[in-house]
Amino acid sequence: MNMAEANNLVAAGLRGELRLREPMARHTSWRAGGAAERAYFPADLDDLGAFLRALPAEEMVHMTGLGSNLLVRDGGLRGTVIFTHWALRGVGLESPGGIRAEAGVASPKIARFAALNDLAGAEFLAGIPGTVGGALAMNAGCYGGETWEIVADVTTIDRSGSLRKRTRGDYEIAYRHVRLKSEGRSDEVGRKAEEWFVAATFRLRHGPGAESRGKITELLKRRIATQPLGEPNAGSVFRNPGGDYAARLIEACGLKGRVIGGAQISEKHANFIINRGSARAADIEALIELAASSVKDKFGIALEREVRIVGEA
């Protein structure tokens, strides 16, 4: 983005906050990685649309929330990162039995909000550390529940700032996989068209709030007992392969506790990599590659990452 294009952003009357060379370690749960060329914190949904319209057509856009499954390489990230959790935080009831939430709302908040309003079926969201937008994008799940099992419809925004309402039928949905069926189309400048989730309606069933709160409490106890929640991490690094568990396979390769630089494969859960305080993104990525190659060599299984790795090495 050149100076003239930056001036166009100023002239667009934006109400959010634009930052240059923003350290992404401040915004990812691994607390590691380089800086983004630009970061934008929209004031609200209208401001987000205005910002997208004002961006140069060739500008790379990275939409993120709490950075709970994101690794930014040490060389930093080209383009503009847009943070949804500062602005898209609305949540409310929709009749009958529905909750409407914007993409920046933390997933555990949906679980608690549902329980407080005697709605059941969202308890598993208490175990997902990211935002609604991230949960939608990867069909996040845990303890037997998956996000898209309770989605009635979603709202998306594209590069022109236009909003669309979409249903489950518009997407290919599988384990940790969500893809718009028309994703191969191109926009007016020949670039792959982009849409991002900005809201969703969750359809739930009525049920005693006390029972839901009890389930949430038990789920959180299980997390505390089995996951390294007190140390910077990005949750499960790999998807579980069919009929097995990534953690079991990694542990069977003798990698539990393995250290590279300031990063370590957790001694508590082998599918977690923790930052011991001084990890570079390169240390974390090296452990990811080591785990994947070791499992492939020993078991012939190609592990697929749940976490996203972006940026320059």
JOTAWO-V992383 format. One record per helix or strand of 3 or more residues. SS is the DSSP state (H for helix, E for strand). FROM is the first residue (numbers start at 1). TO is the last residue. If there is no record, write none. Layout:
BEGIN
ss = {SS | SS}
from = {FROM | FROM}
to = {TO | TO}
END
This chain:
BEGIN
ss = {H | E | H | E | H | E | E | E | E | E | H | H | H | H | E | E | H | E | E | E | H | H | E | E | H | E}
from = {3 | 17 | 24 | 35 | 45 | 61 | 70 | 77 | 91 | 98 | 107 | 123 | 132 | 147 | 151 | 163 | 168 | 171 | 177 | 195 | 209 | 246 | 263 | 273 | 281 | 308}
to = {11 | 23 | 26 | 41 | 54 | 64 | 72 | 83 | 94 | 102 | 116 | 127 | 138 | 150 | 158 | 167 | 170 | 174 | 180 | 203 | 226 | 252 | 265 | 275 | 299 | 310}
END
